[in-house]
């Protein structure tokens, strides 16, 4: 373990699992930066472990990342003096519509929508761990139980409780990218043209807009939750002067858009669409978090 050749070989084996581990950590934390930190911590722990005793490296690393993420979630909960703000929007993963990066494909192979990440944020840390590891990555309850310090049966109940909450709160969405794009093209055209009635028609009557502008932003761009087609259309009209800078992109595997005048990102918007109407909009405009995102070049 201490010789250079052994360390290099271990690093190569670890890199084979990095994409999978990032996918696990991102679903656990909803933060790309924290997900990277969790994966790095798993590497450090691997370096302090007698690897001869590890029979299944992928499984071992997955449970270690799960344990690290659980600790991070519990620490986050302990620091939070108030319940999570309803306006919170998780970090989005953005790709051009026309391009797929093979190195990133493990992260996107079963893309998790922003709407689902928002629901996951409402779960207790142990519930989130049990649901993510079992339901999303098929980790057996026998392997999850020691992490949450419960019996396998109790761990199964954690996942079941989380599953009910997720199914009850996650909006249905049309998976067809072509239909999604058609609706968003029409939405942006109506926004650019100031066509309020067309905007209302494209929005579901019960649409919800969640805008996260960060803690330091005030005024029209401040964080808020807006309900109803007319109220959301009014918000869209407020940002109509920036609609010309919006470019369609894949946001967590679904069609959304990035608004970036002169290449400087002002916002990223994820959208859920069902039956030809927008049912949810998740608008991230937090300058600090936008500055940390890896934004690809987007075509007009």
C-alpha positions in Angstrom: 0.0 0.0 0.0 2.9 2.3 0.7 4.9 1.7 -2.5 4.4 4.1 -5.4 3.2 1.4 -7.8 0.6 0.2 -5.4 -0.7 3.7 -4.8 -0.9 4.4 -8.5 -2.8 1.1 -9.1 -5.2 1.9 -6.4 -5.7 5.4 -7.8 -6.6 3.9 -11.2 -9.1 1.6 -9.6 -10.6 4.5 -7.7 -11.0 6.6 -10.8 -13.0 3.8 -12.4 -15.6 4.4 -9.7 -15.4 8.2 -9.5 -18.3 9.0 -11.8 -20.6 6.6 -9.9 -19.6 8.0 -6.6 -20.2 11.5 -7.7 -23.7 10.5 -8.9 -24.4 9.0 -5.4 -23.1 12.0 -3.6 -24.9 14.5 -5.8 -28.2 12.8 -5.2 -27.5 12.7 -1.5 -26.4 16.4 -1.2 -27.9 18.3 -4.1 -24.6 20.3 -4.2 -21.9 19.6 -6.9 -19.1 21.1 -4.7 -20.1 19.1 -1.6 -20.4 16.0 -3.8 -16.8 16.4 -4.9 -15.8 16.9 -1.3 -17.5 13.7 -0.3 -15.8 11.7 -3.1 -12.4 13.2 -2.1 -13.0 12.2 1.5 -13.7 8.6 0.3 -10.4 8.5 -1.5 -8.6 9.7 1.7 -10.3 7.0 3.7 -9.4 4.4 1.1 -5.8 5.5 1.5 -5.9 4.8 5.3 -7.5 1.3 4.8 -5.9 -2.1 4.3 -7.3 -2.7 0.8 -6.5 -6.4 0.9 -9.5 -6.7 3.2 -11.9 -5.1 0.7 -13.6 -7.7 -1.5 -15.8 -5.4 -3.5 -14.2 -2.0 -4.0 -17.2 -0.4 -5.7 -19.6 -1.5 -3.0 -17.1 -0.4 -0.2 -16.7 3.0 -1.8 -20.4 3.5 -2.3 -21.1 2.8 1.4 -18.2 5.1 2.5 -19.5 7.9 0.3 -23.0 7.3 1.8 -21.6 7.5 5.3 -19.7 10.7 4.5 -22.8 12.3 2.9 -24.9 11.3 5.9 -22.5 13.1 8.2 -22.5 16.1 6.0 -26.3 16.2 5.9 -26.5 15.9 9.7 -24.0 18.7 10.1 -26.0 20.8 7.7 -29.2 20.2 9.6 -27.5 21.0 12.9 -26.1 24.3 11.6 -29.5 25.3 10.2 -31.2 27.4 12.8 -34.5 27.5 10.8 -36.1 25.0 8.6 -34.9 24.9 5.0 -36.2 27.9 3.0 -39.0 26.9 0.5 -37.1 28.8 -2.1 -34.0 26.6 -2.1 -33.0 25.2 -5.6 -30.3 22.6 -5.7 -27.2 22.9 -7.9 -28.2 22.1 -11.5 -26.1 19.9 -13.9 -26.1 21.7 -17.3 -25.2 20.3 -20.7 -25.7 21.5 -24.3 -28.7 20.0 -26.0 -26.6 18.8 -28.9 -23.6 17.4 -27.0 -23.0 14.6 -24.5 -19.7 14.4 -22.7 -18.8 10.7 -22.4 -16.7 11.3 -19.2 -19.8 12.7 -17.6 -22.2 10.1 -18.8 -22.2 8.1 -15.6 -23.5 11.1 -13.7 -26.3 11.6 -16.3 -27.1 7.9 -17.1 -30.1 8.1 -14.8 -30.4 11.9 -14.5 -32.2 13.1 -11.4 -34.5 16.0 -12.0 -34.3 19.2 -10.0 -37.9 18.7 -8.9 -36.9 15.4 -7.3 -33.8 16.9 -5.6 -36.1 19.6 -4.1 -38.2 16.8 -2.6 -35.2 14.9 -1.3 -34.1 18.0 0.6 -37.2 17.7 2.7 -36.3 14.2 3.9 -34.5 13.4 7.1 -30.8 12.5 6.5 -31.2 8.8 7.3 -34.4 8.6 5.1 -32.6 10.3 2.2 -29.6 7.9 2.5 -31.8 4.8 2.6 -33.9 6.0 -0.4 -31.0 7.1 -2.5 -28.8 4.1 -1.9 -31.5 1.5 -2.2 -34.0 2.9 -4.7 -31.6 4.7 -7.0 -28.5 2.5 -6.7 -29.9 -0.9 -5.6 -27.7 -1.1 -2.5 -29.1 -3.9 -0.3 -30.6 -2.9 3.0 -28.2 -5.2 4.8 -25.4 -2.9 3.6 -27.2 0.3 4.4 -28.3 -0.7 7.9 -24.8 -0.3 9.5 -24.5 3.2 8.1 -27.7 4.5 9.7 -27.2 2.3 12.8 -30.5 0.5 12.4 -31.6 -3.0 11.6 -32.2 -4.0 8.0 -35.9 -4.1 8.7 -35.9 -0.6 10.2 -33.8 0.6 7.3 -36.4 -0.8 4.9 -39.0 1.2 6.7 -36.9 4.4 6.3 -36.7 3.9 2.6 -40.4 3.1 2.4 -41.4 6.3 4.3 -39.1 8.3 2.0 -40.5 6.7 -1.1 -44.1 7.6 -0.1 -43.1 11.2 0.4 -41.2 11.4 -2.8 -44.0 9.8 -4.8 -46.5 12.1 -3.2 -44.6 15.4 -3.8 -42.7 14.9 -7.1 -44.7 16.3 -10.0 -45.2 14.1 -13.1 -43.2 15.1 -16.1 -43.2 14.4 -19.8 -39.9 12.6 -20.6 -39.9 13.4 -24.3 -37.2 16.1 -25.0 -38.8 17.1 -28.3 -42.1 17.9 -26.6 -40.3 19.7 -23.8 -38.3 21.8 -26.3 -41.4 22.8 -28.2 -43.1 24.1 -25.0 -40.0 26.0 -23.9 -39.4 27.5 -27.4 -43.0 28.8 -27.2 -42.5 30.1 -23.7 -39.4 32.0 -24.5 -40.9 33.4 -27.7 -43.9 34.6 -25.7 -41.6 36.1 -23.0 -39.5 37.9 -25.6 -42.6 39.2 -27.3 -44.4 40.3 -24.1 -47.4 38.1 -24.9 -48.9 37.7 -21.5 -51.9 35.6 -22.7 -49.6 33.2 -24.5 -47.5 32.8 -21.3 -50.6 32.0 -19.3 -51.7 29.4 -21.8 -48.4 27.6 -21.6 -48.5 27.5 -17.8 -50.5 24.9 -15.9 -53.2 26.6 -13.7 -51.4 25.2 -10.6 -47.8 25.9 -11.7 -45.3 26.7 -9.0 -42.2 28.9 -9.5 -39.4 28.5 -7.0 -36.8 31.3 -7.3 -33.5 31.0 -5.4 -31.6 34.3 -5.7 -29.4 33.6 -2.7 -29.2 35.3 0.7 -27.8 38.6 -0.4 -30.1 39.5 -3.3 -33.0 41.9 -2.8 -35.6 43.5 -5.0 -37.3 42.0 -8.0 -34.8 39.2 -8.2 -35.3 38.2 -4.6 -36.0 34.6 -3.6 -39.7 33.7 -3.7 -42.3 31.0 -4.3 -45.1 31.9 -6.7 -48.2 29.9 -7.3 -50.7 30.0 -10.3 -50.4 30.6 -14.0 -51.1 34.4 -13.9 -48.8 35.1 -11.0 -46.0 33.1 -12.7 -46.6 34.8 -16.0 -46.3 38.2 -14.3 -42.9 37.1 -13.0 -41.8 35.9 -16.4 -42.8 39.3 -17.8 -40.6 41.0 -15.2 -37.6 39.2 -16.7 -38.7 39.7 -20.3 -35.8 42.1 -21.0 -33.4 39.2 -20.4 -35.4 36.6 -22.3 -33.4 37.4 -25.5 -30.3 36.1 -23.7 -31.9 32.8 -22.7 -30.4 29.7 -24.4 -31.9 26.2 -24.2 -29.9 23.5 -22.4 -30.2 20.2 -20.8 -30.7 20.9 -17.1 -30.5 17.7 -15.1 -31.5 15.7 -18.1 -34.6 17.8 -19.1 -34.9 20.8 -21.3 -34.4 24.1 -19.5 -32.6 27.3 -20.2 -29.6 29.4 -19.1 -29.7 33.2 -19.2 -26.2 34.6 -19.7 -25.9 38.1 -21.2 -22.3 38.5 -22.7 -21.5 35.0 -21.3 -22.1 36.1 -17.7 -24.7 33.8 -16.1 -27.6 35.5 -14.5 -29.8 32.4 -14.0 -30.4 28.8 -14.7 -34.0 27.6 -15.0 -35.1 23.9 -14.7 -38.7 23.1 -15.8 -41.2 20.3 -15.4 -43.6 19.9 -18.3 -46.7 17.7 -18.5 -49.4 17.5 -21.2 -47.9 20.5 -23.0 -47.9 22.8 -20.1 -45.3 24.0 -17.6 -46.1 22.6 -14.1 -43.0 23.7 -12.3 -40.1 26.2 -12.7 -36.9 26.1 -10.6 -35.0 29.4 -11.0 -31.5 29.6 -9.6 -30.1 33.2 -9.6 -27.7 33.0 -6.6 -24.6 34.8 -7.9 -22.2 32.9 -5.7 -23.5 29.5 -6.7 -23.8 30.4 -10.4 -20.1 31.4 -10.3 -19.1 28.0 -9.2 -21.1 26.1 -11.9 -19.4 24.6 -14.9 -21.4 26.2 -17.6 -20.9 24.8 -21.1 -20.9 26.9 -24.3 -24.5 27.0 -25.5 -25.7 27.5 -29.0 -28.2 30.2 -30.0 
